[in-house]
């Protein structure tokens, strides 16, 4: 088992006032970025906006305090939207609390048992496939608010979403569509066009988060012009100005049993997302994170947060990159980011009443676009058929069926492909042949997927004695050893040791 040793302990060695000021500045910047995203992720997941804020505050603080990365920032993530929405629609919010807590236990055990490095063995094709699939579902789920449709909560599945949108297309709100389109255009202009066109000035302006600019301008327009669009106040009644008290759900054995697979999905996806994010951060600051410590911190955060009105949390790339670019040098910055959000909801909670939902939908559509690796589809012809098939199958299953099924099928397909390729590298070479004896030198891995090599030698050998040389065999499993010993004695009279 691994030792529980947060990165904060090492990061505070030699800590001084200059680093503290940089961390505080970075934490304030990340807090501003996290504000609209946290609310948008919660609303898209079928929850109240304050759920995302509570998660960013509590889980964000715990992940930075106890995590294995110097600069990673935790909180609600877009990758969880589809899964959380499905759990809420199928099992209810109360069971989401149980599923999130269960995922926290699983994550902590994964870290404790040093399973952090195993997450890296998940094939790239599987990761790209389900990431792009989630991005499509996130964008599709935002069409309702983007168009201002008058419809009850839409289903969680692809077909249900499309059918609901088509059936209620006549309720389109032109004001909502215009506001959302303007917000999306401003996001593209602010983040992609402005830095390239104006260079120095553009770079300075683009340092201000585009989501914050859009949120402020859209809220002002909605309040001053009294636009007939839904706001956080009209749908949710605003957000509270304090953290909620501890609420203990009703744990029942049957609920735990039926929530095991959703909890496992949350844990695996959270582990993948957080460790990928930590690796990106390592490349930016030249450091190495502790994956097992990171998983244990993620587990504690997901175990505690749901009991205080939160949702699943993980490491987030957008906020982590902002943290690094703002000069963060230790987990203190992530902790400051959480405190910043707490101050915001205590002081400025009433202002959230006028935030228009079409603006938040535009922000999420932009997040979904940046979340997906769309160039991977254009580059598919450069890869072999197994890679292409795995990516497309995982993508299709994520969109049309379920993320859990997609990941399971993708991993099974990747394993079968790997077994086939390794077995094709196993070969034999005749090193001696006489009328009475034939000697074969074996190369590669002699395992359950390659035992047909021994069967072939047995069927094709007319000699009385067969000598097998195992010195070039890199791996021999129990199936390979059993097949070697079961060659009939009349055929195999000698075997050299490995």
Secondary structure by P-SEA (a helix, b strand, c coil): ccccccccccccccccaaaaaaaaaaaaaaaaaaaaaaaaaaaaacccaaaaaaaaaaaaaaaaaccccccccccccccaaaaaaaaaacccaaaaaaaaaaaaaaaaaaaaacaaaaaaaccaaaaaaaaaaaaaaaaaaacccccccccccccccaaaaaaaaaaacccccaaaaaaaaaaaaaaaaaccccccccaaaaaaaacccaaaaaaaaaaaaaaaacccccccccccccccccccccccccccaaaaaaaaaaaaaaaaaaaaaaaaaaaaaaaaccccccaaaaaaaaaaaaacccccccccccccaaaaaaaaaaccccaaaaaaaaaaaaaaaaccccccccccaaaaaaaaaaaaaaacccccccccccccaaaaaaaaaaaaaaacccaaaaaaaaaaaaaaaaaaaaaaacccccccccccbbbbbbccccccccaaaaaaaaaaccccbbbbbccccccccaaaaaaaaacccccccccccc
